[in-house]
Structures are given as structure tokens and as C-alpha cells.
């Protein structure tokens, strides 16, 4: 929790590929390793920091803050802590809109769904790049004509 605190949002946000594809714990892993409340406890300051950053009159706090953290932990338990931080960094950067007078948990949840789509696109791009890299490293099949040319064969066998 100390290592992945809200002050690290900009560092994580500057390296999205590392946030998506690096070896970092998921919310599920936090829960398994540190207890049932660990992921929610980690999410609370993350979300509160977003609320503070936005400078709105009414901050996200109390029951709405706790419930928002619990919903994220439950519905998106497979996200890495760095992915959550990348989402919050992008939210702070205006990537997902803004709040009007009060921090609205529904706006956060809707924005998170948009982020999940972006994440899916990033993973699809990565898979495509890896597939292309694998294909490029595979030896190309040689044609009969190329074989003949390479070995100095000038007469074709019967039936060709």
C-alpha cells in the first residue's frame, strides 16, 4: 500500500504499457495476500485523492466512498493496482470527463467501464504485435522453383 500510493499516479501514468503488462498485483491478490479488506483499504485513498484533485465542493467520502471502492474491488478484482492507478491518472487528466459540483461515484464507474474498453484494445494490440513477431520469425516455406534454383536443378521431374 505504501509503494502504490496516490503520489505514484503520474509515474504509473507515464508508462501505460508497463502498467498494463508489468508483473503487478491484482486487487484479488491484495485480498488473498493481505486479507479481505486489503483491496478496499488500498482503493479508499486512491479514490479520495481523485476527489481532492478535482477541487469540487463536495468530496467523495463516507459511505459513497466505501461503496465505490467495494464495487470496484468486486467487479474489477482482476485489474492490477497499476491499471487502477493508470485509470485515475487519466481521469485526472480529463480523459473521462469531469464532475459538476460533487464527486459522483456513477461518473467514476462509467469512466472505469470506458477504461476497461481501452485496456481491452491495448491487450488486443499487444497480442497482434506478438503474433506478427512470431510469424516474422518463422521460416518461410520454400517453393519447388526456389529449391531448384538454390540447388542448380534445371530439369523438372516428371509430372511437374
C-alpha positions in Angstrom: 0.0 0.0 0.0 2.9 2.3 0.7 4.6 1.6 -2.6 1.5 2.1 -4.7 0.1 5.2 -3.1 -1.7 8.1 -4.9 1.5 10.1 -5.2 2.6 7.5 -7.8 -0.2 8.1 -10.3 1.9 10.3 -12.6 4.7 7.8 -12.6 2.4 4.9 -13.5 0.5 7.1 -15.9 3.7 8.0 -17.9 4.2 4.3 -18.7 0.9 2.7 -19.7 2.4 -0.4 -21.3 4.2 -1.2 -18.0 1.0 -0.6 -16.1 -0.9 -3.0 -18.4 1.7 -5.6 -19.0 4.0 -5.5 -16.0 4.0 -8.0 -13.2 2.0 -6.2 -10.6 -0.6 -7.5 -8.1 -4.3 -7.5 -8.9 -7.0 -6.5 -6.4 -7.7 -10.2 -5.9 -4.1 -10.8 -5.0 -4.2 -8.0 -2.4 -7.2 -9.6 -0.9 -5.7 -13.1 -0.8 -2.3 -11.9 0.5 -3.4 -9.3 3.0 -6.9 -10.1 4.0 -10.5 -9.5 2.9 -10.4 -5.7 3.4 -7.0 -5.1 1.8 -8.1 -4.1 -1.7 -10.8 -1.8 -0.4 -8.4 -0.3 2.0 -6.0 0.3 -0.8 -8.7 1.8 -3.1 -10.0 4.3 -0.5 -7.1 6.7 -0.6 -6.8 6.3 -4.3 -10.4 7.4 -4.8 -10.2 10.1 -2.2 -7.1 11.5 -3.9 -9.2 11.7 -7.1 -11.9 13.6 -5.2 -9.3 16.0 -3.7 -7.7 16.6 -7.1 -10.9 17.5 -8.8 -11.4 20.5 -6.5 -15.2 20.2 -6.3 -17.2 21.5 -3.4 -18.4 18.1 -2.2 -15.8 15.4 -1.9 -16.3 11.7 -2.2 -16.3 10.5 1.4 -18.1 8.3 3.9 -20.4 5.6 2.7 -20.3 6.6 -1.0 -16.5 6.4 -1.0 -16.5 3.0 0.7 -19.2 1.6 -1.5 -17.5 2.8 -4.7 -14.2 1.1 -3.5 -16.1 -2.1 -2.7 -17.9 -2.2 -6.1 -14.6 -1.7 -7.9 -13.0 -4.4 -5.8 -15.8 -6.8 -6.5 -16.5 -6.1 -10.2 -12.9 -5.4 -11.3 -10.9 -7.7 -8.9 -8.8 -8.8 -11.9 -7.4 -5.4 -12.5 -3.8 -4.7 -11.4 -3.1 -2.0 -9.0 -1.1 -0.2 -11.7 -4.1 -0.3 -14.0 -6.3 1.3 -11.4 -3.7 4.0 -11.0 -3.4 4.5 -14.7 -7.2 4.9 -14.8 -7.1 7.5 -12.0 -4.2 9.3 -13.7 -6.1 9.5 -17.0 -9.3 10.6 -15.1 -7.3 13.4 -13.5 -6.0 14.4 -17.0 -9.6 14.9 -18.2 -9.7 11.8 -20.3 -13.1 10.7 -18.9 -14.9 14.0 -18.4 -15.3 15.8 -15.1 -17.5 16.3 -12.1 -20.1 19.0 -11.6 -20.0 20.4 -8.1 -19.7 17.0 -6.4 -17.8 13.8 -7.0 -20.3 11.3 -8.4 -19.4 7.6 -7.9 -21.5 6.8 -11.0 -19.3 9.0 -13.1 -16.3 7.1 -11.8 -17.9 3.7 -12.5 -18.9 4.8 -16.0 -15.4 6.1 -16.7 -14.0 2.9 -15.4 -16.0 1.0 -18.0 -14.5 3.2 -20.7 -11.1 2.4 -19.3 -11.8 -1.3 -19.4 -12.6 -1.0 -23.2 -9.3 0.9 -23.7 -7.5 -1.9 -21.7 -9.0 -4.5 -24.0 -7.8 -2.6 -27.0 -4.3 -2.4 -25.6 -4.3 -6.1 -24.9 -5.6 -6.9 -28.4 -2.8 -4.7 -29.9 -0.2 -6.5 -27.8 -1.5 -9.9 -29.0 -1.4 -8.7 -32.6 2.1 -7.4 -32.3 3.3 -10.7 -30.7 1.5 -12.7 -33.4 3.2 -10.7 -36.1 6.6 -11.0 -34.4 6.2 -14.8 -34.2 5.1 -15.0 -37.8 8.1 -12.9 -38.9 10.5 -15.2 -37.1 9.1 -18.4 -38.6 11.0 -19.7 -41.7 9.1 -19.2 -44.9 8.2 -22.4 -46.8 10.4 -22.8 -49.9 8.8 -23.3 -53.3 9.9 -26.1 -55.7 11.2 -23.4 -58.1 13.3 -21.8 -55.3 14.6 -25.3 -54.3 15.7 -26.0 -57.9 17.3 -22.6 -58.2 19.2 -23.0 -54.9 20.5 -26.5 -55.8 21.2 -25.9 -59.5 18.5 -28.2 -60.7 17.5 -27.5 -64.3 15.3 -30.5 -65.2 11.9 -30.8 -63.6 10.8 -34.2 -62.5 8.0 -35.8 -64.5 4.6 -34.7 -63.6 5.6 -31.1 -62.8 
